[in-house]
Amino acid sequence: MSITVINPNSNEAVTEGLRDTLTGFPNVTCLTLTEGPFGIESQRDSDAVILPMLDLMRATPEASAFVIACYSDPGLDAARSVSSVPVFGIQEAGLATALCRADMFGVIAIGEPSILRHRKYMRRMGVLERLAGERALNMSVDETARGANTFNRLKTVGADLIGDGAGCLILGCAGMARHRAPLEKHLAVPVIDPTQAAVTLAHGTLVASRL
C-alpha cells in the first residue's frame, strides 16, 4: 500500500513539514506540485492547481491512494472522477475527524478571505451547526510554515476559539502541520492536523479493502 500526499503549492517548506508530521505513517510519499502557486490563498489559486495536479496523479500510477494536502480541497471532485484509487481531501477529513472528537469545533484559517471559502464547503457537508467559529491568523502560507511568530498567533487564535465554545480545533492550512502537537499540549484540547486525519482515513480504507 502506497499513499501519495500531494502539496498543491510549490513551497517545499510546506512539503517538508508534511514529511516531518507523517513520519509515523507507513508507506507515505509527499510530493510538491512544482507548477502550483507559492501558497494557495484565494479561490483563483485553488482553481489553478487542478489540472496540473491531475497530471501529477496520472504520472504516479504506483499510488494506492492520494491525499490532497490543501485545506481548500482543490480538485477533489475532479480527481475522484478520474482516479482509479481513493482520493482524500484534508478539509473533508479534518471536519469528519472533528465531529468525532467534540460537540463543537473551531477552525484556524490563514487569512480572512479563506473563511468564506471554508464556510461554503462546510455548508455543503452539512456541518455548520457544529462550528463554534473560525478565526484567521492573517498570515501567508509561507509564514505559517516558516514564521517565527506562527506558534504565538496559533496560541492566541486557538484560545479565542475555545472561548467561542470549540471543544477541538482544526488547523486550516497544511503549512501549520508541525505545530499540532505543541499547540494541543498548550491549549489542552484536541488539535487536528487535517493531513494526518486524511492519511489516517486513507490507510484505514486500504487496510479494510484487503480484509
N, C-alpha and C positions, 0 to 999 in steps of 0.2 A: 504494500500500500504506500503510495506516494502522494502527499498533499502539497500542492504548489500554492504559495501565498504570493499574490501579485500586489506590489505597491504601485498604484497607477500614476503617482507623480515621479518626477525624475530625481528627487532628492535622496541620495544614497544614505544620508544620515538617518532618515526615517526607516529605510530598509534595514540598516544595521541595528537600530533599536528594536525592530521586529525580530530579527535573528536572536538578539540577546534575550528577549522575553519569551521566545518559543523554544529555547534550548531543551526544555524538559519534555517536549513532544517528539515522538519518534517519526522519522521519515518525512520531515518537513523541509521544503526548499523555498527560500524567499527570493523573489525576482523583482527588479526595478524596471518599470516601463520607461525606457530612456526617451521615448517620444513625448512623454507627458509633461505638463507644466511643472515648475519647481514646487508648487503647492496647489492643491485643489481647494480653492476658497470661494468659488462662485458657481452658479449653475452652468455658465459657459465653460468653465474649466472642467466640470463634471461631464458635460456632454462631449467635450472634445476628445476625451480619452477612450471613448467606447470602441471605435473601430480599430485603433492600434492595439488596444487590449485584447480584442477578439483575435487579431492576427497573432499576438503572442500566445494565446491559448492554443490556437491551431498549431503553432510551432513547438508545443510542449505535449506531444502525444503520450509521454510516459506518465502523466499525471493521472492519479485515480480520483482526485477531487481538486477543485480550485477554491481559493478564498480571495475575494476582492477586498483588499485592505485599505479601504477609504470609507469614512463614515457616511458619505453620500450614497453608497452602494451604486456607483455609476455602472450602467450597462448590465445590471443584474438580470433583468428580464431578457435582454438580448442574448446574453451569454447562456442562459438556461435554454433558450430556444434553439441554439446551435450546438451546444456541448453534449457529448455522449456520456459525460460523467457529472456527478453532482457539483453544483456551484453555490457557494455560500457568500452572502454579503454581511459585513461586520455590523452594520446598523441593525439589520433584522435579527442577527444572532445575539447582539448585545441587549436588545429590547426583550427578546424571548427569555434570555437568562435573567434579566432584571425582574421580570414578572414572577420568577420562581424564588427570588431572594427577599422581596419586601412587598408590602402592600402598595406603597408609593415610591417612585424612583425619581431621581433628578439626573439631568444631562449637563455635562460641562462642554460647551461649544468653544471653538477657537475664536469666533467673531460673531457680532450681532447678525450679519447677513445670513449666517448659516442656520439661525434658529428657525426662520420661516420655512426653509427647505426641509429641515428636520420635522417640523410640526406637520407639514403636508404628508410626509412619509408615515408619521405616527397615526395621523387620521386615517390613512389608507389601511394601516394594520389594525385599526380599531382599539388603540391602547391609550388614547389621550386622557381618558378619565383616570388613569393610573399615574399620570405625570404630575409630580409635585411642582416642578418648574424646570426651566432650562436657563442657564446663565452663561455669559461669554467671558473668556479670558481676555478678549480683544488683543490677541497676539497672532502672528502669522504661523503657518505650519512649520516653517523652519525654526522660528523662535521656540515653539513648543518642543521641538526635537533637540535643540542645542542651547536654548537660552538659560542663562544663569538664574533668572528670576522666575522661571516657569513653576517650580515647585511652590514657591511662596504664593503665587497667584492661584495655583490649584488649591492650596490650603484655605485661602480666603473665600474663593468662589464655592468650594465644597462645603465649607461651614455655613455659608449663606443658604445653600440648597437644603442642608439639613434643617436649618431654621424654617425653610418653606414647608417642611414636612417629609422630606425624602428619607426613606429608610435604607436606600442604597444609591450608589452613584454610577453613572456610565461615563467613561472618558470618550468624548465625542470627536476624537481625531486619532488616527493611528500613530501620529507623532508623539502622543502622550504616553505611549505604552510603557516606557521604562519607569514611569512614576507611579504605577498602580500599587505595588506592594508598600512602598513607604507612605503613600497617601492613605491607604487603608489602615495602616498602623497608627498614623497620626490622628485620623478622624474617628476611628473605632466603629466604622460601618463598612459593609461590603462595598468594594470598588471594583467595577467590572471593566477589564480591558476587552473591548469587543472583538479584537483579533484573536485573543486567546479563546473567547467564547465561540467564535466561528470555527476555529481549528478543533476545539473540543467536539462540536457538533459534527464536523466532517469526519473526525476519527471514529466517533461513535457510529455514524452512519455506515462507514466502511466495514467496521467490525461486525455490525448487525447483519450486513449483507452477506457475510460469509458464514453465518451460523446456520 
